[in-house]
């Protein structure tokens, strides 16, 4: 087990920049999730760490030792692939034994280790089957077993859950998290699914266009997104964004005016903000309050109600623009109905014209 | 319903005609091989008085056993060399990206454009220059000319179908490149190797022109040449009975090979042995 550090790692494919000066420190014995939309460079990042792709520049180190010049076989890194990539002509046991055979272990030692890992993963009764005779979830376990059997410095998982159906995905998610804790393994998991990232990670790295958009714990990213991209990417349903204009900078925060004559004073550090410039106000659907409150409110018309049972998503039109609202329970709202929506200033995020968050004082 | 039935009848009729057309020569050879003397020139669809001595005569009058052994050696050598070279070439052309890969594949295919006679003289000089005239190794070497292009193509095509992730997984699991090819890729492209190998074997087994040109003595001849050179008591007599007996004998190994491997080829292709 060891920490992984990347410094100034860049990689381009022709004119496409996959990784742009990436600096990341992946902590030892923790589960780090790298998340981002497709094409953000997250899979390239894993390949660079594994040695399947060579970075154009920058350094990769595991446990303080530079490894970017080593071939994959000598990096002591294991990987679980999206489509599992089990060897179809070998049984589950042979698949898991392969890395140990390559390491030159003896027959007896291999058998013992494979059995131990198979028992941890509860696949001991499947060892004689070939991948074609295993279900998706079972193949996944074998693939994880093949990665963990040689006790690697780090295990990289590339979208390991996206080929499973929803129920199995939730189970495997819990299982991977449990396994990581149990073994104290260093794991890096790549996904495009922010819910997976939020539920699994101790630490999340959000990538966008080959750059690190933000790094932090799941709730850090939720409460204090560093920019508009992270604010929109983390959290479901997505954060609402409203155009606004900065009207005053005061001791109690930044005053902004929204379309529809609504003025809010948001408790944020003015920093480099200037009066008169355009900005974006962000507020999460679950932080909008239905009905009259002491907060400034918008008059809205309901355009759509989606009832999920435990909660409901409501789409409304307001003078400031369309908004999504998430509330608990089953509201007795109808389409076309008008209502008041309270915006609590303390729950609002403010982004400057470049999409950079203006530091909030309260959150 | 009726139309479907008609279509089915048509299908069976067509298949029957095709089978009759392809199998009749073999059947005729088998029948002729059991007839002797004048009986050959009457039309019988079943030999009235089977003459088995044609089969023993084949081995008595010339070193036919030796000729069969020669054919086995040459065909096996050809298949072995072809597959060994095609495995390496298929890996390079199918899984490694380098400049000029497409051009190289096209060139490999282009070598099949030349008819055998066109290269015969040049090949003869080459064989003689290497000191392989009247030598089985020389034959096997010259057969690579027509077996390698398609073995390389077939193996390359199969290699391409192996998902990149499987190769990557093997590299990460600590396998050196030769081990990736040997332990992972080759087992996965086995249906391709079997298909290509079988075709190469049949090609080498049946080859006549090179075998005739590059050998001199009976002891170095392969089966097709030996059969063509079977002669009768006088130059006016062609011993059809013995020629047919010899033909039947040398057809059997090919039929057996095809029978043994055809299920593997078929299942290999159908099951998609390569599915990740």
Interface residues (C-beta under 8 A of the other chain):
Chain A: X50 X51 X52 X71 X72 X73 X74 X77 X78 X79 X81 X82 X83 X84 X85 X86 X87 X88 X89 X98 X99 X102 X103 X132 X146 X150
Chain B: X163 X165 X166 X168 X169 X170 X171 X172 X173 X174 X175 X176 X179 X183 X184 X187 X188 X273 X274 X275 X276
